[in-house]
Amino acid sequence: MRPPRAHGSAGDDPALYIAQRATAFVLAFAVTIHLVTIIYAIRGGLTAGEILARTHGNRWFLGFYLIFVLAAAIHAPIGLRSVLREWRSGAAVRSTLQCWPSRRCCWSLV
């Protein structure tokens, strides 16, 4: 299946499109694992120092967080590139101005 072509998005370049989606998948998994681990450790009464002492020297944690940081380092610039290209084109400003009257109407109903 061919990725969609949207102006200002990573869809302009199939390699960036695939990299953005793949790193999003990795980040979703990594953030979930990270949060579950931290919540589990804190509920167990561990302090930050105790958590670091337990993970220090653990190659699995090192590998996990290296992959986490690498995915974020690839994902963020592609996303920022897309946002900046869209803003530069004026599409974001036009869509905001088009939506503004309907937002005002919605707020008057509340």
Backbone hydrogen bonds in HBPLUS format (Angstrom, degrees):
<---DONOR---> <-ACCEPTOR-->    atom                        ^
c    i                          cat <-CA-CA->   ^        H-A-AA   ^      H-
h    n   atom  resd res      DA  || num        DHA   H-A  angle D-A-AA Bond
n    s   type  num  typ     dist DA aas  dist angle  dist       angle   num
A0009-SER N   A0006-ALA O   3.23 MM   3  5.59 162.7  2.27 130.5 129.1     1
A0012-ASP N   A0009-SER O   3.21 MM   3  6.09 169.8  2.22 122.3 123.1     2
A0013-ASP N   A0010-ALA O   3.15 MM   3  5.83 159.5  2.19 117.8 122.4     3
A0016-LEU N   A0013-ASP O   3.03 MM   3  5.39 118.2  2.43 108.2 122.7     4
A0017-TYR N   A0013-ASP O   2.95 MM   4  6.22 158.9  2.00 157.6 164.6     5
A0018-ILE N   A0014-PRO O   2.97 MM   4  6.14 163.7  2.00 148.9 152.1     6
A0019-ALA N   A0015-ALA O   2.92 MM   4  6.08 159.8  1.96 144.4 150.9     7
A0020-GLN N   A0016-LEU O   2.82 MM   4  5.92 158.8  1.87 149.1 154.5     8
A0021-ARG N   A0017-TYR O   3.09 MM   4  6.32 161.6  2.12 147.1 151.7     9
A0022-ALA N   A0018-ILE O   2.84 MM   4  5.95 162.6  1.87 153.8 159.1    10
A0023-THR N   A0019-ALA O   2.94 MM   4  5.96 164.6  1.97 146.8 151.4    11
A0024-ALA N   A0020-GLN O   3.03 MM   4  6.08 142.5  2.18 136.1 146.5    12
A0025-PHE N   A0021-ARG O   3.12 MM   4  6.36 151.0  2.21 142.6 149.2    13
A0026-VAL N   A0022-ALA O   3.06 MM   4  6.41 160.6  2.10 148.4 153.3    14
A0027-LEU N   A0023-THR O   2.81 MM   4  5.93 162.7  1.84 148.0 153.1    15
A0028-ALA N   A0024-ALA O   2.92 MM   4  6.05 157.0  1.97 145.3 151.5    16
A0029-PHE N   A0025-PHE O   3.14 MM   4  6.36 162.8  2.17 148.9 152.9    17
A0030-ALA N   A0026-VAL O   2.84 MM   4  6.03 165.4  1.86 153.6 158.3    18
A0031-VAL N   A0027-LEU O   2.81 MM   4  5.81 168.5  1.82 153.6 156.6    19
A0032-THR N   A0028-ALA O   3.17 MM   4  6.19 159.1  2.22 139.4 145.4    20
A0033-ILE N   A0029-PHE O   3.00 MM   4  6.26 167.1  2.02 153.8 157.0    21
A0034-HIS N   A0030-ALA O   2.83 MM   4  5.95 163.0  1.86 150.5 156.0    22
A0035-LEU N   A0031-VAL O   2.88 MM   4  6.03 170.7  1.89 154.5 156.5    23
A0036-VAL N   A0032-THR O   2.96 MM   4  6.10 167.1  1.97 154.3 158.3    24
A0037-THR N   A0033-ILE O   2.94 MM   4  6.02 161.7  1.98 149.5 154.8    25
A0038-ILE N   A0034-HIS O   2.95 MM   4  6.16 164.4  1.98 153.8 158.0    26
A0039-ILE N   A0035-LEU O   2.90 MM   4  6.01 168.6  1.91 153.4 156.9    27
A0040-TYR N   A0036-VAL O   2.94 MM   4  5.99 160.8  1.98 146.0 152.0    28
A0041-ALA N   A0037-THR O   2.92 MM   4  6.08 158.3  1.97 147.5 153.6    29
A0042-ILE N   A0038-ILE O   2.90 MM   4  6.06 164.0  1.92 153.6 157.8    30
A0043-ARG N   A0039-ILE O   2.93 MM   4  6.01 162.3  1.96 149.0 154.3    31
A0044-GLY N   A0040-TYR O   3.09 MM   4  6.18 131.1  2.34 133.3 145.8    32
A0046-LEU N   A0041-ALA O   3.10 MM   5  5.61 162.0  2.13 156.6 151.8    33
A0045-GLY N   A0042-ILE O   2.93 MM   3  5.11 158.9  1.98 107.2 112.9    34
A0051-ILE N   A0047-THR O   2.95 MM   4  6.24 155.8  2.01 151.9 158.7    35
A0052-LEU N   A0048-ALA O   2.96 MM   4  6.20 165.0  1.98 152.0 155.7    36
A0053-ALA N   A0049-GLY O   2.91 MM   4  6.09 152.6  1.99 143.2 151.3    37
A0054-ARG N   A0050-GLU O   3.00 MM   4  6.19 151.4  2.08 143.5 150.3    38
A0055-THR N   A0051-ILE O   3.02 MM   4  6.27 148.4  2.13 147.6 156.5    39
A0056-HIS N   A0052-LEU O   2.88 MM   4  5.79 130.5  2.13 144.5 155.6    40
A0058-ASN N   A0055-THR O   3.03 MM   3  5.32 163.8  2.05 131.3 131.8    41
A0062-LEU N   A0058-ASN O   3.12 MM   4  6.39 161.7  2.15 150.0 155.7    42
A0063-GLY N   A0059-ARG O   2.89 MM   4  6.00 163.5  1.91 144.5 149.0    43
A0064-PHE N   A0060-TRP O   2.88 MM   4  6.04 161.3  1.91 147.1 152.8    44
A0065-TYR N   A0061-PHE O   2.92 MM   4  6.08 172.5  1.93 155.6 157.1    45
A0066-LEU N   A0062-LEU O   2.90 MM   4  6.02 146.2  2.01 146.0 156.0    46
A0067-ILE N   A0063-GLY O   3.01 MM   4  6.20 160.6  2.05 149.5 153.9    47
A0068-PHE N   A0064-PHE O   2.93 MM   4  6.17 154.6  2.00 145.2 153.3    48
A0069-VAL N   A0065-TYR O   2.93 MM   4  6.04 166.4  1.95 145.3 147.8    49
A0070-LEU N   A0066-LEU O   2.90 MM   4  6.02 160.0  1.94 146.7 153.1    50
A0071-ALA N   A0067-ILE O   2.88 MM   4  6.01 161.4  1.91 150.1 154.8    51
A0072-ALA N   A0068-PHE O   3.06 MM   4  6.32 158.4  2.10 146.9 152.9    52
A0073-ALA N   A0069-VAL O   2.83 MM   4  6.00 153.5  1.90 148.3 156.2    53
A0074-ILE N   A0070-LEU O   3.05 MM   4  6.29 134.2  2.27 142.5 153.5    54
A0075-HIS N   A0071-ALA O   2.84 MM   4  5.92 165.8  1.86 152.6 157.4    55
A0076-ALA N   A0072-ALA O   3.00 MM   4  5.80 171.6  2.01 147.1 149.9    56
A0079-GLY N   A0075-HIS O   3.10 MM   4  6.34 162.0  2.13 155.5 160.8    57
A0080-LEU N   A0076-ALA O   2.86 MM   4  6.08 165.7  1.88 160.7 164.8    58
A0081-ARG N   A0077-PRO O   2.86 MM   4  5.91 152.8  1.94 140.7 148.4    59
A0082-SER N   A0078-ILE O   3.07 MM   4  6.33 155.6  2.13 144.5 150.4    60
A0083-VAL N   A0079-GLY O   2.99 MM   4  6.30 161.5  2.03 152.4 157.1    61
A0084-LEU N   A0080-LEU O   2.86 MM   4  6.01 172.3  1.87 155.9 158.1    62
A0085-ARG N   A0081-ARG O   2.95 MM   4  6.06 156.9  2.00 147.0 153.5    63
A0086-GLU N   A0082-SER O   2.99 MM   4  6.16 153.7  2.06 145.1 152.3    64
A0087-TRP N   A0083-VAL O   2.92 MM   4  6.16 163.8  1.94 155.5 159.9    65
A0088-ARG N   A0084-LEU O   2.90 MM   4  5.98 156.0  1.95 143.8 150.9    66
A0089-SER N   A0085-ARG O   3.11 MM   4  6.25 142.6  2.25 137.3 146.2    67
A0090-GLY N   A0087-TRP O   3.09 MM   3  5.22 144.7  2.22 100.4 110.8    68
A0094-ARG N   A0090-GLY O   3.01 MM   4  6.23 167.7  2.02 156.3 159.6    69
A0095-SER N   A0091-ALA O   2.93 MM   4  6.08 163.0  1.96 149.8 154.3    70
A0096-THR N   A0092-ALA O   3.01 MM   4  6.12 151.9  2.09 142.0 149.6    71
A0097-LEU N   A0093-VAL O   2.96 MM   4  6.19 161.2  2.00 152.1 157.1    72
A0098-GLN N   A0094-ARG O   2.94 MM   4  6.14 148.6  2.04 145.8 154.8    73
A0099-CYS N   A0095-SER O   3.05 MM   4  6.16 145.3  2.17 139.5 147.9    74
A0100-TRP N   A0096-THR O   3.00 MM   4  6.04 132.0  2.24 143.2 155.4    75
A0103-ARG N   A0099-CYS O   3.06 MM   4  6.30 152.1  2.14 156.6 165.4    76
A0104-ARG N   A0100-TRP O   3.02 MM   4  6.28 158.8  2.06 157.0 162.5    77
A0105-CYS N   A0101-PRO O   3.02 MM   4  6.29 155.4  2.08 147.1 153.7    78
A0106-CYS N   A0102-SER O   2.94 MM   4  6.14 151.8  2.02 142.1 149.8    79
A0107-TRP N   A0103-ARG O   2.92 MM   4  6.20 156.4  1.98 151.4 157.1    80
A0108-SER N   A0104-ARG O   3.08 MM   4  6.32 144.3  2.21 141.9 151.3    81
A0109-LEU N   A0106-CYS O   3.19 MM   3  5.33 139.8  2.36  98.6 109.6    82
A0110-VAL N   A0107-TRP O   3.23 MM   3  5.32 144.1  2.36  99.2 109.0    83
